[in-house]
Amino acid sequence: MPSERESQCCREIEATEYRRVEGNVQCLSHHPGFQANCTNRWVLEMSFHEFVQQEGPIGDEEPRHE
């Protein structure tokens, strides 16, 4: 059954306040480190492989090289 994706603003999450204050931004997507770490394909790929090594495979149906 299809469902709507949950959307939550970073300002609603108390744990993100430090980074927003640190970067002097209202939204985490404007933080200087966001683009370099959260939208860079190579950083995400390496983080995924590190996660799989530490936590094990997510599931048989999950693509590993896409």
N, C-alpha and C positions, 0 to 999 in steps of 0.2 A: 504494500500500500504506500503510495507516495505521501510524503509529509513535507511541511515547510522547514527550511533550514533555520536553526535558531540564530538569532543575531543579538549580540550584546555589545554595548558601547564600552570601551576601555575605561571610561569615567565611572562606570557602574561597578568596577572591580577594584576594590581597595588596594590590592597588591600591586597594581600598576601605577599608583600615585607617585611613588618614588621616581620611576623612570620619566614620567611626564614632567615632574618638577626639575629633575636633573637636566633634561633636554630643553626646559623652558618652552614646552609645547602643550597644547590642549588635547592633542590626540597622539597616541603612540605611533601611528603611521607617519607622523611628521618628525619623529625622533631621529637624530642623525644616524643612529645605528640600525634603524629599522630596515631601510632599503638594502644595506650591505649584508645584513644577516637573515632577513626574513623573505626577501624577494629574489635573492641570488640563487639561480638554479644549482650551482656547484656547491654552495654552502648547504643548501637543503639536502642535496644528494648525500653529501658526507655525513650530515647529521642523521639521516635516515639509516645509513649503513652502521653508524655507531650505535644507534638505538637497537637495531636488529641484533647486533653482536651482544649487547648487554641484556636485552629483554627477550630475545628469541623472535622467530618469525611471527608476523601478525596473523597470518592465516594462509591457507593454500590458494585462496582465490585472489590474494593481493598481488598486483604486479610488482616485480622486484627491480626491473631495469627500465622503467618508463619515467 
